[in-house]
């Protein structure tokens, strides 16, 4: 099984050392245009876009083409100019920034990777002009004021942030592998072919509760009443995210009920964590625990999550009716086999839950180190512990 262990030495080292620099002087203030050269990207001719080129062409949303041509010779920062204005990409290899971007190289004795991290604190998307297609202009970028520490301090900051990014990439890779393992097990364990499983209609083994919109006057964000979920927009990875509450619920889902999106987009699945109010974009499914394991039902619905579009009706907006849910055919292994299947799939799911928690911790650490590292010191200070 995929493990969730990460080499946390980089995490702990960054946590101990991220603000342990000794500042002898305040950092000078510079305009961004004084330390980097900001150039316009160029359109890539169609005949230069090939399937297996040596380089990538970058737009404001990231890589868009493969090509054998490049505009840059080495490290560069690609900055979204139009569309996803202010998006940032640090590229180590030669590349071709297209005409929806700027690209930057250093003018002076400065770490370009440091500038890349520094720009993440400058909220570039908020500086875009939003009339029509969002865009940011070169003058706006060039005039941004930045505090520039000595090159040695820049390199120390980059080293610490790079260690956290390395841990984030490792963790994300483990999440991807866990997802792949889960999907493989899901289709293997729940494939009824050759297993002589009994087939039941959903209403024979579960209660179906169709959501209903409560009075809009009962909606609130102050925690009055039950958590209120209206559709897929509220869904998280496993449980929905609570933003709204309802003081006069009309349809209620109990903890661990399966939630299925029954209005476009249809078929997405979550579980309820707490007693909740559900609106008309959702239905709740509660299995009869004498017949079926609730988590087996959840996994069965998860396996067929992408197939519900074909089951939906409606000429304008796709929807799943109660009749469709009622008649939905469920392959039913014996109860002891159900428990075995649930144990296998739950183990992988629990692994992913831990990895997602690690992802959140790493993001919190990165944001903290980034913001503190880029803070202009006001006096000679040593903050935090000395390097260990």
N, C-alpha and C positions, 0 to 999 in steps of 0.2 A: 504493500500500500504506500502511497505517496506520503512522505513524512512532512511535518510542519516545522521542523527545526531549521533555524537560520543561524549562521555564525554571527552571534550578537556582539562579538568583540568590537565591530565597527560601530554598532549602536551605542555600546557602553562607553567606548572611547570618545565618541562625539558628544555624548551626554556630559562626560566629565570635563571635556576640554573646550566646549564650543564657545566659551566666553572667558578664556584664560589668558588673553593677550595683554601684554603690558604696554600701555599707550604712553609715549613720552611727549607727544605733541598732539594737538587737534589736527584732524585731517583737512587738507585744503579743499575748498569748494571749486568744482569745475563745471562747465557746461558739457553735456554729453558730446556735442560736436567737436569739442576740443580734444577728446581722448579717443574717439573712434571716427572713422570715415564711413559715412552712410551713403550708399549708392542705390540707385533704382535697379530692380530686377528687369530682365528682358524676356519678351515672348520667345518661346522655343518653337522654331519652324516644325511643321508636321512631319517633314521627312527626316527630322532628327530624333523623333520619338520612336524608340525601338523597344522590343520586348526584353532583351537581355543586355542592356547597356552596362557600362562600367560604373556609371554615376546615376544619381537621382536628380530630377528637377523638382524643386520645392515651390508650392504655392502657399497661400495663407493658411491652408488646412493641413499642411504637411506634404509628404512626397506625392507627386501626381503622375510623373512619367519616369521612364528609364531612358537613358541617353548615353552616347559616347562622348558628348561635349560637356565642357564645364566653363563656368564664368569665374570660379574661384580656384585657388591653387592649394588651399589648406584650410585651417580653421576659419569658420565664419559664423556670425549670428544672422539667421534669417528672421526678419520681422514682418508680420502680416501688415500689408499696406491697405488693401481693400478686402471687403468681405469679413473675414475673421481678423479685423484690424487689431494690431497689438499682440497677436500670437507670437510666441518666441520659440526658436529652434536653434540649438547649438549643433553645428555640423563639423565633424573633425576632418572629413575627406573632401576632395573637390566635389562641387555640385553646381547646378544651374538654378539660381533663384529666378522664377518667372516674373512677369510684369505686374503681378498682384502683391509683390513683396518689395522690401528693402533688404539689402545685405550689408553687413558691417565688418570692417577689419580694423585692427588697432592703428592709431596714428603715432602713439608715443609708447613709452616703456610701461605697458599696462598688460595685465592678464585678461585676455578676451573672455575666458571662462568666468572670471570674476565679474566682468561687466554683464555677462549673461545672467548670472545669479542676481546681481544688483538690480537689473531691469525688472526682475520678477517682483520687486518691492515697489515699483513705480506705477502699477495699475494702468498699464498702457491702453487697454481697451476703453477705459473711461475717458481717455483723451481723444478718442475718435470723433469725427463729425458724423452724426447719425442721419442726416437728411439723405434720402435715397439709399444707395449702397454705403454702408458704414466704411469710413476711410480715415486714415491718419496721415498728416503731411510731414515732410522731412524737417521743415522749420520747427514744428512742434517738438519733434524728437530731439533735434539738435540743441534746443534751448532748455532741455530738462537739466536742472541742477543736481549734481551728485557730489557726495563726499568721497574723496579718493585716498585711501590709506596707502602707506608705502608698499612697494611691490612685494616685499617679503611677507607682509601681513595679508595681502591679497592672496598669495599662494597658500598660506596657512588656512585661510577661510575656505578656499576652493577645495583643499584637501579634506577638510572636515565635511563639507557638504557633499563632495563626491562619494565619501564613505557611506553616507546615509542613502544617497541615490543608488549605490551599488546594492545595499540591503533591500531597497524597494524593488529593484529589478529582480533580485533573487526571489523575493516573496511573491511578486506577480507571476513569475515563472512557475512557482509551486501551485499558485491558484489555478493557472491554466492547466497544469498537469492533473490537478485534482478534478477539475471540470471534465477533462477528457476521460478520466477513470470512471467518474460518476456516470457519464453518458454511456460508456461501454457496459458497465454493470447493469445500468437501468434497462437497456435493451436486451441484454443477455438473460437477466433474472426474470424479467416480466414478459418474455416471449413465450406464448402458450403452445407454440408448435410442438406436437408430439407428446404433450404432457397430460392430456385428458382432463383438463381443468373444467369445472362446471362454469357455465356462462349465466350470469344473472343480469336483469335490468337494474339500473341504479336505484330506482324507488323500492326495489325489493330488499335492499341491503343498507339503505341510507335515507335520512330525512333531507329534503331539499327545501331551502328557505330562499325565496326570491326577494331581493332587496326592494325597498320602497322609499321614496323621498319623504323625509319628515318635513314639518313646517320650517320654512327658511328662517323664521324668527327664532328658532331654537338652536341655530348654528352659533358657535362661539369658539374662540381660541384661548379662553381663560380656564379651561379644564372643568367647566360645569357640565356634568352629565357623563355620557359614555364617549369613548373615542368614536369618531365618525369617518367612515371610508366610503367613497363614492365610486371609485373605479380604479383602473390600472395605474393612473397617475399617482395613486397613494402607495403603490407596491414597492417593497424593498426586495432584497435578495431572498429572504425567507418569510419575514413578517412585514406588514405594512408600516409606513411611517406615520405617526400620529401628529397631525397639524391642527385638525378641527375636532370639536366635540359637539355633541347634540344633547340637549336637555329634555327632549321629548321624542325618544326613539320609537319608531314604528315597527322595524324589523331588526331582530337582534341575533348576532352570531356569538356563540359561546367559545371559550378558549379552545384552541386546536381545531376548530372548524376549518375546513378547506374553503378558501375564497376563490371564486372563478369570475373573471371578467366576462360579463354577458352582453356588453355593448361595446362597439368598436373602440379600440382593437380588442377582439374577443379571444378567450382561451387562456390568458395568462393566469398563473396560479400563485397564491400565497397561503399562509396559515395565520389564523388569528392568535395573537398572544394573550389578549385580554377580552373580556366580554365587551362587545362593540355593537354600534349601530351601523347597518349597511344600507346604502342608497340603491337606487334602481339600476346602477351600472354593475352590480355584483349579485352573486348568489352564494349562499353558504351551504356546504354539504357536510352532514354529520352522520358518520357510519354507525351502524348497530354493532357495538363491540362484542356481541355474542356471536356474530357472523364474520365480521371483517375487522382487521386491524386498520385503525384510522390512518396511520402512516402508509400502509400499503395503498389505500385509496389515493392518498396524496401523491405517492410515487407513480401510480398508474395515470393520474391526471397530468403529472409532470411529463411523463413519457409521451403523451399525446397532445401536449400543449400547443404545438404548431399545427395540429390537424383540425382544430375547431373552426377555423375559417370556412372549411368546406361544409361544416354542419350548420353554419349560421344562415339566417334568413334576413330579408329586408333589401329593398331596391336602392335605398339611399344610404342608410347606415346599417352595417352588419350587426346582427343580434342573435343571441342564443335563447330560445324560448324554454319555458319550463317543460313543455312536451318533449323537446329534444333531450333535455337532461334526464327526464323520467325514463325515456326509452333507451338511454345510452347503455350499451352492452359492456359488462365488466367480466373479464375472465377471473375466476375465483379459485386459487389454489387452496388446498386444505389449510386449516388454521395454523398447524405446526409449521408448515412450509412458509406461510405468510410471515410468521415470526422470524424465521431464518432470513428471508429476503429483506425484511425491514432492518434486521440487525446489520447486515452487510452494507446496505445503502446508507443507513443512518451513520455508520462509522465514517464513511467517506464525507458525508454532509457535515458531520461534526468537525472533521479535519478542516474543511473549507471555512467553517465558521471561525475557527481559531486563526486561520490565515487572514481572514478579513479583519479580525480584531487587531492582528499584527500590522496590517496595512494602515489602519487608522492610527495606531501608535507611532508608526514611522512617519506618517504625514504630519502628525502633531509635532514630533521631534524636528523634522525638517523645517517646518514653518517657524518654530521657536528659534532654532539655530540661525536660520536665514535672517530673521528680523533683528535678533540681537547682534549678529555679526555685522550688519550694515548700519548699526546705530552710531552716530557721530559721538565720540567721547568728548566730554566737557572738561576733563582734567586728567592729570597723570593718575592712572588707576590700574589696579590689577583686580579683575572681577572673576570670582569663582576660584576653584582650586588650581594649584600649579599642576602642570602635566605630570602624570604618573607613569 
